[in-house]
Amino acid sequence: MVIALFGALLVFVWSVQRSPLAGTEPAQDRDEWRRDPDLGWANAARRMLVDGEDRNLARSADNRMHRWGYDAEAWLFAAFAYEAMAQRPGLWAMGARSHADDVWEELLLRTEPWREYAGRDGVVDWEALADSGKVPRGQFSNAYFAGWALLGLGHPLEASERFGRHLADAATQANMARIPYNRPCYLALAGDREGAIAAWLRPVTWRGANLEWATADPDLESFHGTPLLDWLPGLVEVLRDSTPDTDESPEPETGPDGDLRGL
C-alpha cells in the first residue's frame, strides 16, 4: 500500500515538473515551407474539445508542437486542454494548471518576442531584440493568439486590445465575408457583446455555423448557456421552414467543421 502511494506520488511530481514544452524547437528554427504532415489536425482537435477528450487533446497537441512547432493552433489547443483538465478535481489539476501557464507564457513570447527583452521597468532593449533575429512568424504574428495568451495569463484588458487589433486586421480579409462565423467570435473576444450578437444572426440564418462546435468554442464562451445557442438556431429553422424560399443566392462557404478562421 505504501509502495503504491509512493509510486503515485512520484508520477504526480513528474507530471507537474515536466513541462509540455520540453523538446519543442524555437519557432525561428522551423522550416516554414516544409509540408504540414497533418493538414486536418485543427478540425480533429476541435472534435476532441467538443467531446471532452481533454487528455487526448493535450497529448495530440503536445505531439503537434514537437513535430510542427510553428503551428500556433497547436499551442492554443494545448492550453485549452490543460485549462479544462485544471478545472477537474484531484491531484492532476495542479499539474494541468502548471502546464497551461507554461503553454500560455511560451505562446505569448512567440507572438510578442519583445517581452523577452523588456526590463522590470518596462523598457525594451530593442537593439538586443533586433540582434536576436526573433520575430513573430506565420500564425504567431497574428494578434488573435497574443490575445488568448494574455487572457490565459490573467490580463483581460491587454487581451481585449489584441483581439480588437485582430478584428480590425481581419475586417480587411476576404474570408471575413466568406465565412460569417468568424465575425461574432472576434467581436465577442474584443468585448463587443452587442455587436457579436448582431453578427451571430448571419451565420445562424445562413446555416454557416457548426452549432455543435459553437457550444464548445472558447471564442464564444460568453454565448454558452444562453438563448443565442440554446433556442435561437431552432427558432430560425422553424421560421425558415415556414417561409417560401425565394432566395436563389448560394450559401456561404464553410470549412469541414464550420469554423475555418483563416488564421
Steps between C-alpha positions, in 0.01 A plus 500: 500500500779739597694410186194566281443840661867588460490400133191711440671795668804464275279495189318810623822690572638401159186623327521835678870551435511382139396787279321414175743742334800275561654416164302748293713694257504880480262628235791669322672165447210347312490462123181688425482361149510138606175317423260478794486130597139527622295767323178393673636517853309811611163350414590180685600714799163675494328163497691391812418826676129458422506140627680597822804289417733739682785257566498369143499857372790593727705205375413571138583870536829421677594270213400765250715763675802273478445397138364828367597758760409811306131407478358750749172308516685205655610722787151647531326163518761365739424788735124446460543132589711570809261773611211252483700238690592756765131551577454137597538385861804300604878516516534516122342845495815655649719357226253607233492853639879520485505364144235747385700791638816371328325479164335842532833662593687339212221588256520862614877508450463356152238758404669793673873414527581855615380400846811290549706821474285718724643596839304528822454869424327408173779637282571272204855446373402529135860471380543166673169384355610598150832321547319185613307475176189398691184609325149353511470278195203354320201456726693636796485848345122491544374712790223242559751261658663774705154590629428146613840468667441823693150390596631165620761673713243729663541824306149562356550869413812433293328198348201709396732748326670218304164349403384843384815533293438159347139591423616811314753297302251223422242750374724562198519130412266335253430202725318724752214533251539149358488330841258704715560280807825687560360846565290430813797308644735794460245755623426292809869469583551874447225569755231623259219271616221691325691497173574129544132422554402693187775330299396157631166526319669478161670158529196359680265625229727386219573165666864602497567389857583163648280527807653200671841665484356838600382355834861410581689774314698706756465801268125498568519426871284806575222334295515164677187415696304790348201503261740601223610138484218323683192595300577774243631257232189284544273803467677602179449150358128514582466838330702380202282191455181708515622761249509438123859494374536776240873564545700327231834634619750232608576446866838616624788257502602343827772264599445134583443592863319826433774698669786577263640830621770539239756578769 
